[in-house]
Amino acid sequence: DGAAVEEVLFERQIPVYLNDSLQAAGSRTLPREVLAQSEAALRELVGTARAEGAEQIVAVATAVFRKASNGREHVQRLERSLGIEIRIVSQHMEGELGFWTACAALGPRAATLEARRRVVSWD
């Protein structure tokens, strides 16, 4: 199927509690503070990717951006301010990405179709 991670050049996680903030807000609107945190985190990651020579950057936005009434607007603003493409993916695609991430993390142990049939991924 050709899906593989060739080489990981940089790996970093910056926690931003978007889902928790959406639930705590008691509405379908992400609070400004957490949106600012998400922008700062993404700006830092994009800056690092560019410094490492990335020529094209595509980000993935998941469930919280589908659920929040201001999710799509925030994503569009980020695209403009950062000059990148951000795709709000479906629940199905989010699951597929999780599965392929699990396979990539396993490296050669998930190289064959038979090995991937034993991989379980959940969110």
Stockholm file with secondary structure:
# STOCKHOLM 1.0

chainA/1-123         DGAAVEEVLFERQIPVYLNDSLQAAGSRTLPREVLAQSEAALRELVGTARAEGAEQIVAVATAVFRKASNGREHVQRLERSLGIEIRIVSQHMEGELGFWTACAALGPRAATLEARRRVVSWD
#=GR chainA/1-123 SS CCCCCCCCCCCCCCCCCHHHHHHHHTSSSCCHHHHHHHHHHHHHHHHHHHHTTCSCCEEEECHHHHHSTTHHHHHHHHHHHHTCEEEECCHHHHHHHHHHHHHHHHGGGGCSHHHHTTCCCCC
#=GC SS_cons         CCCCCCCCCCCCCCCCCHHHHHHHHTSSSCCHHHHHHHHHHHHHHHHHHHHTTCSCCEEEECHHHHHSTTHHHHHHHHHHHHTCEEEECCHHHHHHHHHHHHHHHHGGGGCSHHHHTTCCCCC
//
